């Protein structure tokens, strides 16, 4: 009796592979103010900048207080 050949169960992912996943576009209809819309659009850029600037301002205030105590 001949041995059965094992079937391939892994999907092909090469350059010629067919794209099977559909592209899903999510749209949300929300009424926002101008500031709210700007924040929604620029959140990824603005949030780290605001955090870093807050930390820098906090450090500057601490250094100024230490200098004022030293005098």
C-alpha positions as CSV (number, residue, x, y, z in Angstrom):
1,X,0.0,0.0,0.0
2,X,1.4,3.4,-1.0
3,X,1.9,6.1,1.6
4,X,-0.4,9.1,1.3
5,X,1.3,12.4,0.6
6,X,0.8,15.1,3.3
7,X,-1.3,18.0,2.1
8,X,-0.1,21.5,2.5
9,X,-2.3,23.5,5.0
10,X,-0.2,26.7,5.1
11,X,-1.4,29.6,2.9
12,X,0.9,31.0,0.3
13,X,2.3,34.4,1.3
14,X,4.7,35.1,-1.6
15,X,4.8,38.1,-3.9
16,X,2.3,36.5,-6.3
17,X,-0.2,35.6,-3.5
18,X,-3.8,36.8,-4.0
19,X,-5.0,39.3,-1.5
20,X,-7.9,37.7,0.3
21,X,-8.6,40.2,3.0
22,X,-11.0,43.0,2.0
23,X,-10.1,46.6,2.8
24,X,-12.4,47.9,5.5
25,X,-12.9,51.7,5.8
26,X,-14.5,52.8,9.0
27,X,-16.3,56.2,8.9
28,X,-17.7,57.9,12.0
29,X,-20.0,60.8,11.6
30,X,-19.5,63.1,14.6
31,X,-20.2,66.8,15.0
32,X,-17.1,68.3,16.5
33,X,-16.0,71.9,17.2
34,X,-13.1,73.3,15.3
35,X,-10.8,72.6,18.3
36,X,-12.2,69.2,18.8
37,X,-11.7,68.3,15.1
38,X,-8.1,69.6,15.1
39,X,-7.4,67.5,18.2
40,X,-8.9,64.4,16.5
41,X,-6.8,65.0,13.4
42,X,-3.5,65.8,15.1
43,X,-3.7,63.8,18.3
44,X,-0.7,61.5,17.4
45,X,1.6,64.5,16.9
46,X,0.3,66.9,19.5
47,X,0.0,64.5,22.5
48,X,3.7,63.6,22.8
49,X,4.7,67.2,22.2
50,X,2.4,68.3,25.0
51,X,3.7,65.6,27.4
52,X,7.3,66.5,26.7
53,X,6.7,70.2,27.1
54,X,4.9,69.7,30.4
55,X,7.8,67.6,31.7
56,X,10.3,70.3,30.6
57,X,8.2,73.1,32.3
58,X,7.9,71.0,35.5
59,X,11.7,70.5,35.6
60,X,12.4,74.2,35.0
61,X,10.0,75.2,37.8
62,X,11.8,72.7,40.2
63,X,15.2,74.1,39.2
64,X,14.0,77.7,39.8
65,X,12.6,76.7,43.2
66,X,15.9,75.1,44.2
67,X,17.9,78.1,43.1
68,X,15.5,80.4,45.0
69,X,15.9,78.2,48.2
70,X,19.7,78.4,47.8
71,X,19.7,82.2,47.9
